[in-house]
Amino acid sequence: MMKRITFLIPALALSLGLLASCGGKPFTNPGDFLGGGGTGEIADSAEDVTGGVKEDFSDGGFADLAGDTSSEGAVAAEPTEGVYSISESGSYLFRGDYGGIAVGAKNLKLHLIFDGAKITTAEGIALDGATNKGAEVVITLIGENSIVSTAEGENAVQIKGGSLSFNGDGALSVTSTGKNAIKVSKELTVVNCSLTLTAGSHAVSALSVSASDCTIDVPSAGKDGIHAECDDETTAFTTQEGYVYLKNVDYSCAVAGDGIQADTVVYLDGGTYDIKTAGEFVEDNAQNRAEYGLAADDFRYIKSGNGYQKVASDYMGRDTMYGLAQGCKGIKVGEIEYPDPSDSEKEIAVTEGDYSILIEGGTFTIDSTDDAIHANSGTLSVRGGTFTISTSDDALTSDVLTKISGGEITVTKSYEGIEGGYVEITGGTVQITAQDDGINAASNDMGITEHVIISGGKVYVDASGDGIDSNGTILISGGETYVAGPTSNMDCSIDSERGTVVTGGYLFAVGSLGMVETPAQNSTQNVVSFAQSRSIAAGTNLSLTDENGNALFTFQTPKACQSVILSCLELAQGKSYRIYGGDSNLCEFTVQGIITTVGSSGGIGRPGGSPGPGGPGGPGFAPRTTT
């Protein structure tokens, strides 16, 4: 049987992603770390909240279950138009047609072998373990099998108070027109086999879900595709339940709710994920607010053509506002509230960053109306994988730390691309197209001092709002960062409340002229800020060359711009350089200090938002060339 999966999530104080200087102070402004004598160790010092998760998953249970497929000694269950009842532990073989299967006693250990079984009912639950408290049920699949319940308000498969596992090399389709396809009170485990689930509500609903080397297809569901929910009697946060663990799983879904929803932790390692979510938009009025439990801030969409477009919270238009009737995120974890046993009228909300999403690898295609990947009151860590994301809201977002250390992420459409209280990019390739901010560090938690850190990888941002925006600080210490910021004068390519520091890497940021923010003087790598009143046309190849005409690095701007901010390790004080736009020499300058301004640049940016369509970002990610 599958072992219980446990987690050891590091303590919050060590894992919020705060940058500590050598003296131990939080990094709250660009000057705090400079006295410590180093920058590389500062950029690498942020802890990953989900760092302890991987080691706490055991694949031994998967291996045990994969080998538990023998039908030797099984009782042959005679086909029947009625319900086949089971009252004793043992192994049972099902072939042919049945009007239902009922598991009627407590604490049974059952091995059910489906070999061409077809279970159909219009009157109740097709496979019913409603009274079987503490049952452990393993279903081995051979060939093609099906379970169907067309009864109103009923699950197709229900194991109440027990656990359910699927294995074998066969397939099973489960259909529930009335409610959930599979409802399990405890753990659901799936190994090797293939499941196709269609449901009026959740396709899968369980205390926790673990799957390995299998296929799960959800052609349609009225709510979530995979839903892991803590027990109603749970009174404190625990990672013993409410989690989803998928390893080398081919998962696809088209649902009206969330693609994958967990109360505590989502851990994904390998496989393919094709997730489509589509929510219903409702008009802002008193009836809809009451019926769907929505507040004024939930109505953030206006009609745009045949669809809906999200707008800024301070939107001043006269359009009718719309909101989503239910959450329909691609992958989501938390936040839940736990009842206080000492006072039934109070609830305890866990907001300390316990929840987490950890993605080790896989191929992800996510098309979602709501956020694509969302960690409520927690952290999101992407260590590998290939992602193609299109969403009407945020692409990758968390309430605490969003950290990218590997993988290839392409966001073709989003309201905001990457968001978190802290945003850290240490590796991988990230391409973002955003209607508002491309990368945004923001939080309502007064205990979080926001920051964006880019210390490695390749980052390309095409944003109609701010390119990179932080309510705290921005640190660029490595990697390659290319930003195509806004054309409006109310936003800028780089915008920070407490300053931007550049200590390494390659930075090429273009944008409008109205609110240019120049990095701080306590940067340690030379920065050039250039601007001109005449617009540089979209599609222009911009390049920085040395005094001998050698191109140091280049960037093709996908939109018109007037300001350019450059920084690279080749810039040396006392040396002369040129910025070219195509074949035209835009300016020639000599680096005279950490910050060199050329033209009319040098303004200070402030946060803002400018909803509008985001253009494709493909051609802008030009390779850097060095000599």
TATA-V997528 format. One record per pair of residues at least 6 apart in sequence whose C-alpha atoms are under 7 Angstrom apart, sorted by the first residue. I is the first residue (numbers start at 1). J is the second residue. Records with the same first field share a line. If there is no record, write none. Layout:
I=J + J
//
This chain:
1=61 + 64 + 65
2=61 + 62 + 65
3=61
5=57 + 58 + 240
6=56 + 57 + 239 + 240
7=53 + 56 + 239
8=52 + 53 + 56
9=49 + 50 + 52 + 53
10=49 + 52
12=352 + 353
14=47
15=47 + 48 + 49
16=47 + 49 + 400 + 401
17=46 + 47 + 48 + 401 + 422
18=26 + 27 + 46
19=26 + 27 + 42 + 45 + 46
20=26 + 27 + 42 + 45
21=27 + 33 + 36 + 42
22=36
23=36
27=33
28=449 + 472 + 473
29=473 + 498 + 499
30=473 + 499 + 500 + 501
31=522
43=455 + 477
49=379
50=356 + 358 + 381
62=191 + 212
65=167
66=167 + 168 + 191
69=140 + 168
71=113
74=91 + 92 + 93
75=91 + 92 + 93
76=92 + 93 + 94
77=92 + 93 + 94
79=95 + 96 + 97 + 98
80=97 + 98 + 99
81=98 + 99
82=98 + 99 + 100
83=98 + 99 + 100 + 101 + 102
84=100 + 101 + 102
85=101 + 102 + 103 + 104
86=102 + 103 + 104
87=103 + 104 + 105
88=108
89=108 + 109 + 110
90=109 + 110 + 111
91=110 + 111 + 112
92=111 + 112 + 113
93=112 + 113 + 114
94=113 + 114 + 115 + 117
95=114 + 115 + 116 + 117
96=116 + 117 + 118
97=117 + 118 + 119
98=118 + 119 + 120
99=119 + 120 + 121
100=119 + 120 + 121 + 126 + 127
101=126 + 127 + 128
102=127 + 128 + 129
103=128 + 129 + 132
104=129 + 131 + 132
105=131 + 132
106=131 + 132 + 133 + 134 + 135
107=132 + 133 + 134 + 135
108=135 + 136
109=135 + 136 + 137
110=136 + 137 + 138
111=137 + 138 + 139
112=138 + 139 + 140
113=139 + 140 + 141
114=140 + 141 + 142 + 145
115=141 + 142 + 143 + 145
116=142 + 143 + 144 + 145
117=145 + 146
118=145 + 146 + 147
119=126 + 146 + 147 + 148
120=126 + 147 + 148 + 149
121=148 + 149 + 150
122=149 + 150 + 151
123=151
124=149 + 151 + 154
125=149 + 154 + 155 + 156 + 157
126=147 + 148 + 149 + 156 + 157
127=156 + 157 + 158
128=157 + 158 + 159
129=158 + 159 + 160
130=158 + 159 + 160
131=160
132=160 + 161 + 162
133=160 + 161 + 162
134=161 + 162
135=161 + 162 + 163
136=162 + 163 + 164
137=163 + 164 + 165
138=164 + 165 + 166
139=165 + 166 + 167
140=166 + 167 + 168
141=167 + 168 + 169 + 170 + 171 + 193
142=168 + 169 + 170 + 171
143=170 + 171
144=170 + 171 + 172
145=171 + 172 + 173
146=172 + 173 + 174
147=156 + 173 + 174 + 175
148=156 + 174 + 175 + 176
149=156 + 175 + 176 + 177
150=176 + 177 + 178
151=178
152=178
153=178 + 179
154=178 + 179
155=176 + 178 + 179 + 180 + 181 + 182 + 183
156=174 + 175 + 176 + 180 + 181 + 182
157=181 + 182 + 183
158=182 + 183 + 184
159=183 + 184 + 185
160=184 + 185
161=185 + 186
162=184 + 185 + 186
163=184 + 185 + 186 + 187 + 188
164=184 + 187 + 188 + 189
165=188 + 189 + 190
166=189 + 190 + 191
167=190 + 191 + 192 + 193
168=192 + 193
169=192 + 193
170=193 + 194
171=193 + 194 + 195
172=194 + 195 + 196
173=195 + 196 + 197
174=181 + 196 + 197 + 198
175=181 + 197 + 198 + 199
176=198 + 199 + 200
177=199 + 200
178=200
179=199 + 200 + 201
180=199 + 200 + 201 + 202 + 203 + 204
181=197 + 198 + 199 + 202 + 203 + 204
182=203 + 204 + 205
183=204 + 205 + 206
184=205 + 206 + 207
185=206 + 207
186=206 + 207 + 208
187=206 + 207 + 208 + 209
188=206 + 208 + 209 + 210
189=209 + 210 + 211
190=210 + 211 + 212
191=211 + 212 + 213 + 214
192=212 + 213 + 214
193=214 + 215
194=214 + 215 + 216
195=215 + 216 + 217
196=216 + 217 + 218
197=203 + 217 + 218 + 219
198=218 + 219 + 220 + 221
199=220 + 221 + 222
200=221 + 222
201=221 + 222 + 223
202=221 + 222 + 223 + 224 + 225 + 226 + 227
203=218 + 221 + 224 + 225 + 226
204=225 + 226 + 227
205=226 + 227 + 228
206=227 + 228 + 229
207=228 + 229 + 230 + 231 + 241 + 242
208=228 + 229 + 241 + 242 + 243 + 244
209=228 + 243 + 244 + 245
210=244 + 245 + 246
211=245 + 246 + 247 + 249
212=246 + 247 + 248 + 249
213=247 + 248 + 249
214=249 + 250
215=249 + 250 + 251
216=250 + 251 + 252
217=251 + 252 + 253
218=225 + 252 + 253 + 254
219=253 + 254
220=253 + 254 + 255
221=254 + 255 + 256
222=255 + 256 + 257
223=255 + 256 + 257 + 258
224=255 + 256 + 257 + 258 + 259 + 260 + 261
225=253 + 255 + 258 + 259 + 260
226=259 + 260 + 261
227=260 + 261 + 262
228=242 + 243 + 244 + 261 + 262 + 263
229=242 + 262 + 263
230=241 + 242 + 263
234=338
235=338 + 339 + 340 + 341
236=338
239=264
242=262 + 263 + 264
243=262 + 263 + 264 + 265 + 266
244=262 + 265 + 266 + 267
245=266 + 267 + 268
246=267 + 268 + 269
247=268 + 269 + 270 + 271
248=269 + 270 + 271
249=270 + 271 + 272
250=271 + 272 + 273
251=272 + 273 + 274
252=273 + 274 + 275
253=259 + 274 + 275 + 276
254=275 + 276 + 277
255=276 + 277 + 278
256=277 + 278 + 279 + 328
257=277 + 279 + 326 + 327 + 328 + 329
258=277 + 327 + 328 + 329 + 330 + 331
259=275 + 277 + 329 + 330 + 331
260=330 + 331 + 332
261=331 + 332 + 333
262=332 + 333 + 334
263=333 + 334 + 335 + 336
264=333 + 334 + 355 + 356
265=333 + 355 + 356 + 357
266=333 + 356 + 357 + 358
267=357 + 358 + 359
268=358 + 359 + 360 + 361
269=359 + 360 + 361 + 362
270=360 + 361 + 362
271=362 + 363
272=362 + 363 + 364
273=363 + 364 + 365
274=364 + 365 + 366
275=330 + 365 + 366 + 367
276=366 + 367 + 368
277=328 + 329 + 330 + 367 + 368 + 369
278=328 + 368 + 369
279=324 + 325 + 326 + 328 + 369
280=324 + 325
281=322 + 323 + 324 + 325
282=288 + 322 + 323 + 324 + 325
283=321 + 322 + 323
284=299 + 321 + 322 + 323
289=295
292=325
298=323
299=321 + 322 + 323
300=310 + 311 + 313 + 321 + 322 + 323
301=308 + 309 + 310 + 311 + 321 + 322 + 323
302=308 + 309 + 310 + 319 + 320 + 321 + 322
303=309
309=392
310=392 + 393 + 415
311=611
312=609 + 611
327=370
328=368 + 369 + 370
329=368 + 370 + 371 + 372 + 373
330=366 + 368 + 371 + 372 + 373
331=372 + 373 + 374
332=373 + 374 + 375
333=355 + 356 + 357 + 374 + 375 + 376
334=355 + 375 + 376 + 377
335=376 + 377
336=349
337=347 + 348 + 349 + 350
338=347 + 348 + 349
339=346 + 347 + 348
340=346 + 347 + 348
351=377
352=377
353=377 + 378 + 379 + 400
354=378
355=375 + 377 + 378 + 379
356=375 + 378 + 379 + 380
357=375 + 379 + 380 + 381
358=380 + 381 + 382
359=381 + 382 + 383 + 384
360=382 + 383 + 384 + 385
361=383 + 384 + 385
362=385 + 386
363=385 + 386 + 387
364=386 + 387 + 388
365=387 + 388 + 389
366=372 + 388 + 389 + 390
367=389 + 390 + 391
368=390 + 391 + 392
369=391 + 392 + 393
370=391 + 392 + 393
371=391 + 393 + 394 + 395
372=391 + 394 + 395 + 396
373=395 + 396 + 397
374=396 + 397 + 398
375=397 + 398 + 399
376=398 + 399
377=398 + 399 + 400
378=398 + 399 + 400
379=398 + 399 + 400 + 401 + 402
380=398 + 401 + 402 + 403
381=402 + 403 + 404
382=403 + 404 + 405 + 406
383=404 + 405 + 406 + 407
384=406 + 407
385=407 + 408
386=407 + 408 + 409
387=408 + 409 + 410
388=409 + 410 + 411
389=395 + 410 + 411 + 412
390=411 + 412 + 413 + 414
391=413 + 414
392=414 + 415
393=414 + 415 + 416
394=414 + 415 + 416 + 417 + 418
395=411 + 414 + 416 + 417 + 418
396=417 + 418 + 419
397=418 + 419 + 420
398=419 + 420
399=420 + 421 + 443
400=420 + 421 + 422
401=420 + 421 + 422 + 423
402=419 + 420 + 422 + 423 + 424
403=423 + 424 + 425
404=424 + 425 + 426 + 427
405=425 + 426 + 427 + 428
406=427 + 428
407=428 + 429
408=428 + 429 + 430
409=429 + 430 + 431
410=430 + 431 + 432
411=417 + 431 + 432 + 433
412=432 + 433 + 616
413=433 + 434
414=433 + 434 + 435
415=434 + 435 + 436
416=434 + 435 + 436 + 437 + 438 + 439
417=432 + 433 + 434 + 437 + 438 + 439
418=438 + 439 + 440
419=439 + 440 + 441
420=440 + 441 + 442
421=441 + 442 + 443 + 448 + 450
422=441 + 450 + 451 + 452
423=441 + 451 + 452 + 453
424=452 + 453 + 454
425=453 + 454 + 455 + 456
426=454 + 455 + 456 + 457
427=456 + 457
428=457 + 458
429=457 + 458 + 459
430=458 + 459 + 460
431=459 + 460 + 461
432=438 + 460 + 461 + 462
433=461 + 462 + 463 + 614 + 615 + 616 + 617
434=462 + 463 + 464 + 614
435=463 + 464 + 465 + 611 + 612 + 613 + 614
436=463 + 464 + 465 + 466 + 609 + 610 + 611
437=463 + 464 + 465 + 466 + 467 + 468 + 469
438=461 + 462 + 463 + 466 + 467 + 468
439=467 + 468 + 469
440=468 + 469 + 470
441=450 + 451 + 452 + 469 + 470 + 471
442=450 + 470 + 471
449=472
450=470 + 471 + 472 + 473
451=470 + 472 + 473 + 474
452=470 + 473 + 474 + 475
453=474 + 475 + 476
454=475 + 476 + 477 + 478 + 479
455=476 + 477 + 478 + 479
456=478 + 479
457=479 + 480
458=479 + 480 + 481
459=480 + 481 + 482
460=481 + 482 + 483 + 621
461=467 + 482 + 483 + 484
462=483 + 484 + 485 + 617
463=484 + 485 + 486 + 614
464=485 + 486 + 610 + 611 + 612 + 614
465=485 + 486 + 491 + 609 + 610
466=485 + 486 + 491 + 492 + 493 + 494 + 495
467=483 + 484 + 485 + 492 + 493 + 494
468=493 + 494 + 495
469=494 + 495 + 496 + 607
470=495 + 496 + 497
471=496 + 497
472=496 + 497 + 498
473=496 + 497 + 498 + 499 + 500
474=496 + 499 + 500 + 501
475=500 + 501 + 502
476=501 + 502 + 503 + 504 + 505
477=502 + 503 + 504 + 505
478=504 + 505 + 506
479=505 + 506
480=505 + 506 + 507
481=506 + 507 + 508
482=507 + 508 + 509
483=493 + 508 + 509 + 510
484=493 + 509 + 510 + 511 + 557
485=492 + 493 + 510 + 511
486=492 + 493 + 511 + 512
487=511 + 512 + 560 + 561
488=512
489=512 + 513 + 514 + 515
490=514 + 515 + 608
491=515 + 607 + 608 + 609
492=511 + 512 + 515 + 516 + 605
493=509 + 510 + 511
494=517
495=517 + 605 + 606 + 607
497=606
499=519 + 520
500=519 + 520
501=519 + 520 + 522 + 523
502=519 + 523 + 524 + 525
503=523 + 524 + 525
504=525 + 568 + 569
505=568 + 569
506=567 + 568
507=566 + 567 + 568
508=565 + 566 + 567
509=564 + 565 + 566
510=561 + 563 + 564 + 565
511=561 + 562 + 563 + 564
512=561 + 562 + 563
513=531 + 562 + 563
515=603 + 604 + 605
516=601 + 602 + 603 + 604 + 605
517=602 + 603 + 604 + 605
518=529 + 602 + 603 + 604
521=594 + 595
523=594
524=594
525=569 + 594
526=567 + 571 + 593 + 594 + 595
527=566 + 567 + 594 + 595 + 596
528=565 + 566 + 567 + 595 + 596 + 597
529=564 + 565 + 566 + 596 + 597 + 598 + 601
530=563 + 564 + 565 + 597 + 598 + 599 + 601
531=562 + 563 + 564 + 598 + 599 + 600 + 601
532=562 + 563 + 599 + 600
533=562
534=562
535=560 + 561 + 562
536=560 + 561 + 562
537=559 + 560 + 561
538=557 + 558 + 559 + 560
539=556 + 557 + 558 + 559
540=556 + 557 + 581 + 582
541=554 + 555 + 556 + 557 + 581 + 582
542=554 + 555 + 556 + 580 + 581 + 582
543=551 + 553 + 554 + 555 + 579 + 580 + 581
544=551 + 552 + 553 + 554 + 578 + 579 + 580
545=551 + 552 + 577 + 578 + 579
546=552 + 576 + 577 + 578
547=576 + 577
550=627
551=625 + 626
552=625 + 626 + 627
553=624 + 625 + 626
554=622 + 623 + 624 + 625
555=620 + 621 + 622
556=619 + 620 + 622
557=620
558=617 + 619 + 620
563=601
572=591
573=591 + 592 + 593
574=590 + 591 + 592
575=590 + 591
576=589 + 590 + 591
577=588 + 589 + 590
578=585 + 587 + 588 + 589
579=585 + 586 + 587 + 588
580=586
//
